Amino acid sequence: MTKQTAFIVLAAVLAAGLGLWAAQRMLTPASHSALPATKAVTLFATPRVIPAFSLQQTGGQTLTPDDLKGHWTVVFLGFTHCPDVCPTTLAQLASAQKQWAGLPAAHRPRVLFVSADPERDSPELLAQYAHAFHPDTLAATAPLPALEAFTRSLSLVFMKAPGESDDPADYSIDHSAALVLLDPQARMAGVVQPPLDIKGITADLLTLTKTLQ
């Protein structure tokens, strides 16, 4: 089995497991703080508490769950050398961020771009890349063990895929294209599967943010 095939199988298994888990959650009684219906985001009836994490941002700053509390946060996994999915998704999310710009900064939804390529993506390079799409985008990564633990807690996967040459720098990263939604308590509250309905995502986050005001 090739690495590419192994990744596809692993991604399919995790996607199926996530779908089953989400379905079970959706069938459980709603929590005491019922949320409004959404169009593009699949919300879980009971959010999943994720383990504590510490990601690296530019300037030596860390990003922890406490930094995300008080906001709805869209998490996207990618890398700066990504040829298609990452820039397309970040551009789509930037259009949503422009629609959120008028909301109070204390409650405005966040976009968190996490690099699955810490070998090449320094926090500084990552921030420069992400901010080219929208200046409000949070950008972070972490050493491989911490990164794997963080992505696994969100049911996201990634794998290094060798390129065609023998150059060790010639590689790509296969990664999940789904978005994960964290609630204002920094818990995993929902998912968005591609293809992305950006108008629906924008409307959903605007509606969800109103619950904080």
C-alpha positions as CSV (number, residue, x, y, z in Angstrom):
1,M,0.0,0.0,0.0
2,T,1.4,3.4,-1.0
3,K,1.5,6.3,1.4
4,Q,-1.0,8.1,-0.8
5,T,-3.4,5.1,-0.6
6,A,-2.8,4.8,3.1
7,F,-3.7,8.4,3.7
8,I,-6.9,8.0,1.6
9,V,-7.9,4.9,3.6
10,L,-7.1,6.7,6.9
11,A,-9.0,9.8,5.9
12,A,-12.0,7.7,4.8
13,V,-12.0,5.8,8.1
14,L,-11.8,9.0,10.2
15,A,-14.4,10.7,8.1
16,A,-16.8,7.8,8.5
17,G,-16.1,7.7,12.2
18,L,-16.6,11.4,12.6
19,G,-19.9,11.2,10.6
20,L,-21.1,8.4,12.9
21,W,-20.1,10.3,16.0
22,A,-21.8,13.4,14.7
23,A,-24.9,11.5,13.9
24,Q,-25.1,10.0,17.3
25,R,-24.6,13.5,18.9
26,M,-27.3,15.0,16.7
27,L,-29.7,12.3,17.9
28,T,-29.1,12.9,21.6
29,P,-31.3,15.4,23.4
30,A,-30.2,19.0,22.9
31,S,-28.2,20.6,25.6
32,H,-29.7,23.3,27.8
33,S,-28.3,26.1,25.7
34,A,-30.0,25.2,22.4
35,L,-28.6,27.0,19.4
36,P,-30.3,28.3,16.3
37,A,-30.6,26.1,13.2
38,T,-27.7,26.3,10.7
39,K,-27.5,25.9,7.0
40,A,-23.9,24.9,6.2
41,V,-22.4,24.0,9.6
42,T,-23.3,20.7,11.1
43,L,-23.6,21.4,14.8
44,F,-23.3,18.7,17.5
45,A,-26.1,18.7,20.1
46,T,-23.3,18.3,22.7
47,P,-19.9,20.0,22.0
48,R,-16.8,17.9,22.5
49,V,-14.3,19.1,25.1
50,I,-10.8,18.9,23.5
51,P,-7.5,18.5,25.4
52,A,-5.5,21.5,26.2
53,F,-3.2,22.7,23.5
54,S,-0.4,25.2,22.9
55,L,0.3,26.3,19.3
56,Q,3.0,28.7,18.2
57,Q,2.3,32.1,16.6
58,T,4.6,34.7,15.2
59,G,6.6,36.8,17.6
60,G,7.0,33.8,20.0
61,Q,3.4,34.1,21.1
62,T,1.5,31.0,22.0
63,L,-2.1,30.2,21.2
64,T,-4.1,28.3,23.8
65,P,-7.8,27.5,24.3
66,D,-8.1,30.6,26.5
67,D,-7.2,32.8,23.5
68,L,-10.2,31.5,21.6
69,K,-12.8,31.7,24.3
70,G,-15.6,34.2,23.7
71,H,-15.6,33.7,19.9
72,W,-16.9,31.1,17.4
73,T,-13.7,29.9,15.7
74,V,-13.4,28.2,12.3
75,V,-10.3,26.0,12.2
76,F,-8.7,25.1,8.8
77,L,-5.7,22.7,8.5
78,G,-3.3,23.3,5.6
79,F,0.2,24.6,4.6
80,T,1.7,27.5,2.7
81,H,3.1,25.4,-0.2
82,C,-0.4,24.0,-0.9
83,P,-1.1,24.6,-4.6
84,D,-4.9,24.7,-4.6
85,V,-7.2,23.7,-1.7
86,C,-5.5,26.0,0.9
87,P,-5.4,29.3,-1.0
88,T,-8.9,28.7,-2.3
89,T,-10.3,27.9,1.1
90,L,-8.6,30.9,2.7
91,A,-9.9,33.2,0.0
92,Q,-13.4,31.9,0.5
93,L,-13.1,32.4,4.3
94,A,-11.7,35.9,3.7
95,S,-15.0,36.8,1.9
96,A,-16.9,35.6,5.0
97,Q,-14.6,37.6,7.3
98,K,-15.4,40.7,5.4
99,Q,-19.1,40.2,6.1
100,W,-18.3,39.8,9.8
101,A,-16.1,42.9,10.0
102,G,-19.0,45.0,11.3
103,L,-19.5,42.8,14.3
104,P,-18.0,43.9,17.7
105,A,-14.4,42.8,18.0
106,A,-15.2,41.1,21.4
107,H,-17.5,38.6,19.7
108,R,-16.4,38.6,16.0
109,P,-15.9,35.0,14.6
110,R,-12.3,33.9,14.2
111,V,-10.6,32.0,11.5
112,L,-7.6,29.9,12.7
113,F,-5.3,28.5,10.0
114,V,-3.1,25.7,11.4
115,S,-0.1,24.6,9.3
116,A,0.5,20.8,9.0
117,D,4.0,21.5,7.7
118,P,6.0,22.9,10.7
119,E,9.2,21.8,8.9
120,R,8.9,24.6,6.3
121,D,6.2,26.8,7.8
122,S,7.7,29.0,10.5
123,P,5.2,31.0,12.5
124,E,6.4,34.1,10.8
125,L,6.0,32.7,7.3
126,L,2.7,31.3,8.2
127,A,1.4,34.6,9.5
128,Q,2.6,36.4,6.4
129,Y,0.8,33.9,4.2
130,A,-2.5,33.9,6.1
131,H,-2.6,37.7,6.5
132,A,-2.3,38.1,2.8
133,F,-5.9,36.7,2.6
134,H,-7.2,38.5,5.6
135,P,-5.4,40.4,8.4
136,D,-7.7,39.0,11.1
137,T,-6.8,35.4,10.4
138,L,-5.0,33.6,13.3
139,A,-2.1,31.5,12.1
140,A,-0.3,28.9,14.2
141,T,1.6,25.6,14.1
142,A,3.5,23.4,16.5
143,P,6.2,20.7,16.7
144,L,5.0,17.5,15.2
145,P,3.9,15.6,18.3
146,A,1.9,18.5,19.6
147,L,0.4,19.2,16.2
148,E,-0.6,15.6,15.8
149,A,-2.3,15.6,19.2
150,F,-4.2,18.8,18.4
151,T,-5.4,17.7,14.9
152,R,-6.3,14.2,16.2
153,S,-8.5,15.8,18.9
154,L,-10.5,17.6,16.1
155,S,-10.7,14.4,13.9
156,L,-8.4,16.0,11.3
157,V,-5.6,14.1,9.6
158,F,-2.5,15.0,7.6
159,M,0.4,13.0,6.1
160,K,3.7,13.9,4.4
161,A,3.6,12.8,0.7
162,P,7.0,12.6,-1.1
163,G,7.5,14.4,-4.4
164,E,8.8,13.0,-7.6
165,S,12.5,13.8,-7.0
166,D,15.0,12.6,-4.4
167,D,15.3,16.0,-2.9
168,P,14.1,15.7,0.7
169,A,12.6,19.2,0.4
170,D,10.4,18.0,-2.5
171,Y,7.2,16.9,-0.7
172,S,3.6,17.8,-0.2
173,I,1.2,17.4,2.7
174,D,-2.1,15.5,2.3
175,H,-4.6,16.9,4.8
176,S,-8.2,17.1,5.7
177,A,-10.2,19.7,3.8
178,A,-13.1,19.9,6.3
179,L,-13.5,22.9,8.6
180,V,-14.0,22.5,12.3
181,L,-16.0,24.9,14.4
182,L,-15.1,25.7,18.0
183,D,-17.7,27.3,20.2
184,P,-17.0,30.2,22.6
185,Q,-15.8,27.8,25.2
186,A,-13.2,26.4,22.7
187,R,-15.0,23.1,22.4
188,M,-15.5,21.2,19.1
189,A,-19.0,22.2,18.3
190,G,-19.5,21.3,14.6
191,V,-18.0,20.6,11.2
192,V,-18.3,21.8,7.7
193,Q,-17.6,19.4,4.9
194,P,-16.4,20.5,1.4
195,P,-17.5,21.7,-1.1
196,L,-17.9,24.8,1.1
197,D,-21.1,26.9,1.0
198,I,-19.5,30.2,1.9
199,K,-22.7,32.1,1.9
200,G,-24.2,29.5,4.2
201,I,-21.1,29.6,6.5
202,T,-21.3,33.4,6.7
203,A,-24.9,33.4,7.6
204,D,-24.5,30.6,10.2
205,L,-21.6,32.4,11.9
206,L,-23.5,35.7,11.9
207,T,-26.5,33.9,13.5
208,L,-24.4,32.1,16.0
209,T,-22.6,35.3,17.0
210,K,-25.9,36.9,17.9
211,T,-26.3,34.4,20.7
212,L,-23.3,36.0,22.4
213,Q,-24.7,39.5,22.4
